[in-house]
Amino acid sequence: MESDGSVKLNWDAVDGAKSYLIHYANANETDPHKAVFMGYSETNSWTLAAADVPAHVAGDKIPFYVQSYNVVAPSGTTDVEKAAALHDGPFTGSAWSTPFVATFE
């Protein structure tokens, strides 16, 4: 958690990975299949802007999952568009990581 309300994730780089798809869910959602929001990074770091953090109150938890790809997104200008291009395209990513859970104070 950052002081401006954003959430910053850092993870170990994956050998051969050229991009990462970040999946996240609404507050207190424990089912990974409901992690319907996505972000995109070409490094092993990503920040979810405060304005894009799902609604939450103190004590809520939001899970984040990271998936690596050996290609970069073929299209899109925003990280959401790039994430969708990977997710919806003919690309196969890694298994999802174990969840990183952000707990809000």
C-alpha positions, -999 to 999 in steps of 0.1 A, spaced: 0 0 0 13 34 -9 5 66 9 -15 80 -20 -39 50 -19 -24 31 -48 -12 -5 -45 23 -14 -57 33 -50 -64 68 -63 -69 77 -99 -76 106 -120 -87 112 -119 -124 105 -151 -143 132 -164 -167 120 -158 -203 90 -136 -194 85 -106 -216 53 -94 -199 31 -100 -169 -7 -100 -166 -20 -90 -131 -54 -103 -121 -73 -89 -91 -108 -90 -76 -132 -70 -56 -126 -67 -19 -129 -99 2 -133 -121 -29 -116 -154 -23 -125 -172 -55 -97 -167 -81 -122 -172 -109 -137 -139 -98 -105 -119 -102 -120 -101 -132 -99 -70 -132 -66 -69 -151 -34 -50 -154 -2 -53 -175 35 -49 -170 66 -56 -190 87 -55 -158 84 -73 -125 66 -44 -108 31 -29 -113 11 -2 -96 -27 0 -94 -37 36 -93 -57 47 -63 -86 56 -85 -87 21 -98 -86 2 -65 -119 -15 -60 -142 -1 -33 -131 -11 2 -132 -2 39 -106 -7 66 -99 -44 71 -109 -54 36 -86 -76 16 -80 -76 -22 -62 -105 -38 -37 -101 -67 -24 -128 -89 5 -125 -114 8 -145 -146 39 -144 -169 39 -145 -207 68 -150 -231 54 -123 -255 45 -86 -251 9 -75 -257 3 -72 -295 -19 -41 -291 -34 -16 -267 -23 18 -254 -34 14 -217 -23 -14 -194 -59 -26 -193 -61 -28 -231 -27 -46 -233 -39 -70 -205 -71 -77 -225 -50 -83 -257 -30 -110 -239 -59 -125 -221 -82 -127 -251 -55 -135 -277 -40 -168 -287 -14 -167 -260 -6 -191 -232 6 -177 -199 20 -194 -169 -1 -207 -140 -13 -179 -117 9 -171 -88 -3 -176 -53 -23 -146 -42 -7 -114 -29 -33 -100 -5 -35 -63 1 -51 -55 35 -65 -20 39 -61 -1 71 
